[in-house]
Each structure stands twice: as C-alpha cells, then as structure tokens.
Amino acid sequence: MTLDERYKLARSVGEECINEEELRALLAKKPNVVAYDGFEPSGRMHIAQGVMKAINVNKLTKVGCTFKFWVADWFAQLNNKMGGDLKKIQTVGKYMVEVWKAVGMDLSKVEFLSSSEEINKRPDEYWTLVMDIARKNNLKRIVRCSQIMGRTETEELSAAQIFYPCMQVGPGWGGGGEGWGGVRVNMLAREYCDDIKRKLKPIILSHRMMPGLLEGQEKMSKSDPNSAIFMEDTEAEVNTKIKKAYCPPKVTAGNPCIEYVKYIVLPWFGHFQVSRPADNGGDKRYEDAEELAADYESGALHPGDLKAALSRHLNQILQPVRDHFENNAEAKELLKKVKSYKVTK
C-alpha cells in the first residue's frame, strides 16, 4: 500500500482525528506503529463493541500497525463493574477475547494485555508517572475526564473514580473504547506530553458512538438488553429487537436502523441488499450510505423493508459467534458465567 492509501484507511477509523498531520507523519516515518485501545470487561458485548471494533482493528493492522488491547481489569474494578469483583471481571475479559476471535478480528498482529499484570511488572515506573500526572493537574480537570467511565461531571464520584483518569494516562493507552468518551483523557495525555516537553504525543482516532435501538437512546447500554444487539443474541432475538427498533419513515437523523446499516453492515459486507416483491419496488443493492439515505428519505425504501434486510445481514455477521459459543466447550462455559453475573453501573 502507498502512504496515501495507508493514511486514508487509518483515518477512516475515526470520525475525529487529533491530529491528521501527526498521523500521516507517523505512518511515513515509523515502520512499526503501535495502536492502543482499552476496554473494561463489564458484561456481555454489544455489536458496536464487537463488530465495529473488529472492523477498525482490521483496518489498522492492514496498514501495518501492531494493535495492543489493554484488558482493563483494575480499571473496571475501580469503576465498580461486576460489583468490583476482580475474578468476575477477568472472566468477562476472557469472554470478550473469544467474541473477537469468533467474529473475524485478524489477531495475527493483536496483543491482549492485562492492565493489572502489566502494571505489576513495572510498578516503580508506572506509579511514579501516575503520581506526576496527578500532581500536574487540578481536580476540576480530572473530573472532566469522568466520561471515560460512563460517568458525568455532576455525579458523586468515589476516590477511586477520581484517580482513574490519571491511571489511564499512565500507561499511554488513553484510547477510549465504545461508550468510554475517551477524547478527554486522550487530551489529558497530550497536555501532559506538552508539559514534560515530550514531542511524540498520542494520536487520537475517535470512532462513531452508536445509538441505542429505542427512541431517545443516545448510546447502547449493557444494562438495557433492548437497547442493543448483543454478539451471541439468537436469530429470533435479533429479529425481535430490530422489529421494535425506532425507525421513523423518511427520517434518517437519529434513526438507529440507518446507523446500523451505515456503520456496521456496509463496512462489513461492502453492500446492503434489500429483498422485496416487484410490486413493492423489487430487489435493490446499496453500495453507499448516501444512496440508501436518499431512498429512505424519499419514501422509496420503506421501514419494514429496511428492517427485514438489516436483520438478515446482522444475523449473517453473528452466526459464526453463535456457533463458536455453542460448539466450543470453554467459550460456552465462559458465556454461561457472564450471563449469570449482574451488570453494575
């Protein structure tokens, strides 16, 4: 691939990039670029975290990046996920890796690192850095980063949750996963680099935040099973959820079904196939989101036909994941345990 091709593909991962010149220069000058992301093991994986993450990781490894995932077990404990039970959190982390294996993430250049294990390998280096970050920032600046934990600035935060952003900047992996609102902690990392006169700063690629399926839901929620498609949902569950999803006729703005097609189906398949009788317009194949949106807004594409096609495509994507958790004994046991855990906010 040429530099232009590599840059275009890497840049397509994020709706926002801070900053583009640095990204291009990094790809041009550094032969082995490392991309980081982190995730709190906090329950069953929804389709944005499962499929969109696989799409984005595959793009970055294709341009030559090594991708390092921080399995943020200590961070999930700090944020009271799984009731703060570290063993449960680590079990969920193993389940999530199994999902990505099954859905088609290219793991040849992907590493999964446990935050607790990696921090304990170099505690003197890590905690010295975390304390320096904390010392150089006031409380108001740190609270602004609380979105990284799915919190708001007005919530009453525990002392652990106050310390969380400083700890996340520490290992240099401020990349926010789906639902983490990672831009603010990434910016904290960049500001710290400026403060210590470090030239090489983290480059931020912020991907799309997918809405929930029901009206008024700005994002998916693991605590509300009707707000999202989960990676091991049955075919019937997918069909029911999409059937009930908010999908106003001729309206694309804030329409989760349109978003699913645009950000999940089209990137995955390269097309979106609508099947319908000839007297209802006949079959149509969409290869770009603009044509789909135009037909939907004009009424040429009916919500019922959109939903039926969306369900069919999503079930095709998820079938290998279902098969893996049904046929692999270890994965099956992990899913059984995860489903038995109570999701805590």
N, C-alpha and C positions, 0 to 999 in steps of 0.2 A: 504493500500500500504506500502511496505517496504521503508526504507530510500533510497536504491539504485534505486527503481522504481520511487520514487518521484523526486530524483535528475535527473535521466535520462529524465523524462518528462519535468521538468522545464528547464533543459539545452537545450532541443530540440527547445525551443522558439527562441534562439539566434544563429546566425552564429558565434558570438563572445561573450565571457563572461569574464568580469573583476570583480572578478576573481573566478575561479572554486572552489578553496579550501574554500573561504569565503561563496560561495553559499551552498556548502554541509554542512558546519558548521552551517549556519543559519537555514537550514531545520532540522538539527539534534537537535539543542538546543532551538529554539524558536517555541512555539506551534502555535502562531498566527502571521504569516509572512504577511506583507503588501507590495503589489506590486503597483507601481505607473506608470501612463503614462499620458501624456497631449496631447491635440490637439487644434490647432487653428481652430475655426469654420470659414472656409474661402470659402465655396461653396459646390457644390454637392460632394457626397462621391464616390470615385472610389473603385473598387473591392478589391484592396490591403488593403486599409484602412478599408473597410467593412468586407470582408471575412477573410483575414489573421489576422486582429485584433481579430475577434471573435474566430478563431481557437486558437490563442495564449492566450487570456484571459481564455478560457475554460480549457486549459491545466493547467494554473497557479491556477485557483480556484479548479481544481481537485486534485492538490497536497496539498491543504489546505490554499492557500493564500486568503486574502481579497484583492480585486482589487479596487483601487481608481483612477478614471479618473478625471483629472483636466480639466474642460471646460475652456480653456484659453482665456476668452473673453477680458480681459485687454491686454493680450499679442498680440492677433490678432489686437486690436486697435493700439497698439504701432507699429505693423508691417504693418499698413495701409491696412489690409484686409477689404473688403467691403467698401473701401474708408474711413475707420476709423469710420464708423457709428456703435456705440455700440449696438443699438437696432437691427439692421440687423444682426450683429454678434451673438447676443444672440438668435435670431430666428433660425439662421443656426445651432447653438448648439443644440437646441431642435429637429430640424430635424434629426441631426446625431444620437441622442439617439434613435429616432424612428426607424432608419435604423437598428441599432444593436439589438433592441428588435425583429424586424421582421425577421432578418436573422438567429437567433438562438443562440445569445450570452446568456449564462446562467447568468442571472442577480441576482441570489439569494445571491451571495457574491460580488456584484459590487456596488460601490457608485459613483455617479456623483457629483462633487463639483465645484461650480462656483469660479474661481480664485478671481474675484472682491469681492464676498461676503465673502469668507474665509479670504482674506487679511484684509478686513474691520472689521472682528471680533477681530483680534489681531494686530492692526496696530503698537502699540509700539514695540512688539516683532519682527514683520516682518521687519519693516523699519530699526530697529537697526541692524538686521542681514544683510540686503541688503547693508547698508552703510559700514559695516565691511568687507564684501566680496569685495566691490568696492575699499575700502581703501587698501586692501592687494594684489591687482592685478593691473598691469600696463595696459595701453590702448592696447598695442600690443597683450597681452594675451586675452583680452576681444574680440578684433576684430577677432581673430582666431576662436571664437565661433559663428561667424555670420552665419555659415552654418545651425545652428538651426532654422533660419528664412527663409531658402531657399535663402540666400544671399551668395555672395562671398567676400573674403577679399579685393578685389580690387574695389568693388562698393563704391559709395559715400553713407555713412550711415547717417541717421538722429541721433540726440542726443538720441531720444527715443530708436532707434535700438541699440545704444551703451550700453544703460542701461539694455536692455532686458536680456542678459545672467546673469547679477548679480541678477536680479529679479527672474529669473527662478531657480537659485540655491537656492535662499532664502527659499522657502517652502520645499526644499528637494525632489522635483519631477523632477529631471533632465532627466527623461526617454524620449527620442525623439520619436515622432510619425513618421509614414511613411513620408519620404521626409524631415524630420527635421535635419538629420545629428546629432543626439543627443549625440554621443560619446564625442565630445569635451566639451560640457557643463557638461556632467556627470563627465568627468575627472577633470574639474574645481571644481566640488563639492567634489570629492575625495581629491584633492590637498588642498582644504580649510580645510577639516577634519584633514589632516596631520598637517596643520599649527596651528590649535587650539587644537591639541593633542586629537582629538576625535577618539576613537578606532573603533566604529561602523560606517562604511562608506557605501554609496550606492553601491550596486552590479549592474553591467551593463549587461543587456541582449540585444544585438543589433540584430534585425531581418533583414531579407533579404530586400534589396531595389529592388522593381520590376521595370523592364524597361518599356518604352513606347512601344506601338504596332508597331510603324513605324520605319523604318531603321534609326539607329543612335541616337535614343532617349534613353538616359541612365535612365530616370525615367519618370513616368507618370506626366501629367500636367493637372490641372483643367482648365487652360485657353485654352487648345487644346483638344476639345471633341473627336478628332480622336486618341488621344494618349492612351486612356484608356477605359475600360468598366466601366460605372457608375452603381450604385446599383439599379436604377429604369429604366435603359435602357429597351426598348421593346425587344421582341424576334427578331424582324426584325433588330433593331439597332445592337444587339449583333452579329447576323449572318453577317451583312454587315461589321462591324468593324473587325471581325476575318477573313473574306474573304480577306480584304485588308491588313491584318497584314503582316509584314515582316516574312518570313518563308522559307529561302533558303534550297533547297533539300540537304540532307545528312550533314547539318551543325547544330550542337546543340549550339555551343558557340554564345552568343549574340542573340539567337533565342527566341523572346518573347513568341511564342506559346508553346515551350518546357518549358519555365519558368512557364507559367500559369498552365500547367499540373503538373509540379513538386511541386510547392509551393501552389497551390490553390486546384486543382481537387483531386490529390492523398491524401493530408491530410484530405480533406473533406469527400470523399467517401471511401477511402481505396483502390480504384481501378480506372482504366481508361479503358473503354470499347470502342473498335473500331469496328464498324459495316461496313462490305463491302461484295460484292459478292464473291462467292467461287473462281471464276477465277481470282480475284484480291488478293487472299490470305485468304479470309474468315474472319470471326469474330475473334477478339483476345482481351483477357482481360489482362491488365498490372496491376501488383500489386506493382511494384517498379520502380523508375525512371531510374535505371541502365539498365534494360531490354529494356525500352522504348527508351532510348538514343542509345543503341546498334542497335536496329532495324532501327531507323531513320537514323543513320549514314551509315548503310549498304545499305540503299535504300529499305529495306523490308517494311518500313512504309512510305507511300507517303504523301507529304504535304497536299494534298487535303483530304485524309482520316483523317489525324491528325486534320485538321481544322474543319471538319464536326463533329467529335467526341467531340472536345473541345467546340464548340458552343452548342452542345446538353447538355453537362454537366453543362456549365455555366448557361444556361437558367433554368435548374433544380434548381440550387442554388438560382437564383434570383427571381424565380416565387413567393415565399412567400412574398418577399419585394414588388413586384409589386402589389400583392393582397392587402397588408396592406395599401399601399398608394392610392389604388383605392377605398377600402371599408371603411376605417376609415376616417371620415369627418375631424377630427383635423389634422391627418397626411397629408391628401390630401391638405388642406389649407396651411400647412407648406411648402410642396413641391412646390406649386404654387408660393408662395412668394420667396422661394430660387431660383427658376428658373428665376424669374423676376429680380434678383439682378445681377449687373455687377460684375464679378470677377476681383479684382485688385491685382497686384503683390506686 
